[in-house]
């Protein structure tokens, strides 16, 4: 009887440890967000969202003020439409801007929300028009190589003319 009681408690604590590790893994991977705050939805249009994913954080001044709720493709404008769920306790001016930023070594992307100066505030269903797309590393490298190639060809042309 005593042995089965000990086996039960050992099994119970092992199970609780596994649940705690699973919870931490989901929380750190941003797959689980426990927030019971009321939210309002705001839309934004981007040319390129890079690796932005649903449930990514929306931060203002480093504080998480919401989450990315949905990402879809607008086949008329050929742009990405991002729906944000902003916590109701935070209000932002209508002329606020969004940019896609990267944090951490693994390159997790999030949205940075910068407050504007308008007196009118964002309400549910509004669209933020001032957005900055994700910086794509491949595009930066190709621009750098193209500018170096252009500099090299103009230097060679100057030598030939002399």
C-alpha positions, 0 to 999 in steps of 0.5 A: 500500500505504501509503495503504490502511494509513493508511486502515485506521488512520483508519477504526479510530480513527473507529470506536473514537470512535463506540463511545466516544460511544455508550457514554457516551450509553447510560451517561449516559441510564442505559440501560447499567449495567455491574455484576458484583456479586451482587444480591438482590431486594427488593420495594416497594409504592408508591401513585404512582411518577411517572416512575420507570423500570427501571434507575433508581438506588437510593441510600443516603446518595448512594451507588448501592447497587442498581437498579430491576429491574422495575415492575409494577401489582398489579391487586388493590391498585391499587398499583405493585410495584417490584422492586429489585436491591440489591448483596449487599455492602450490607445494610439493616435490615428497617424501612428506608424508600424514597422516590422522589426527583428529581435533576438539571435534567432530573428524573431520578428515583431511589429513596432508601433510608433505613436503619432501626434493626431488628436483622433485615436485609432478605433476598431476597424481602422487601417494604419496607412503608414507602414514600413516593410520588413528588411530582407537581408537578400535585398540588402546584399544585392543592393550593396553588390550592385552599388559596388559593381556600379562604382567599379564600372564608373572607375574603369570608365574614367581610366579609359577616357584619360 
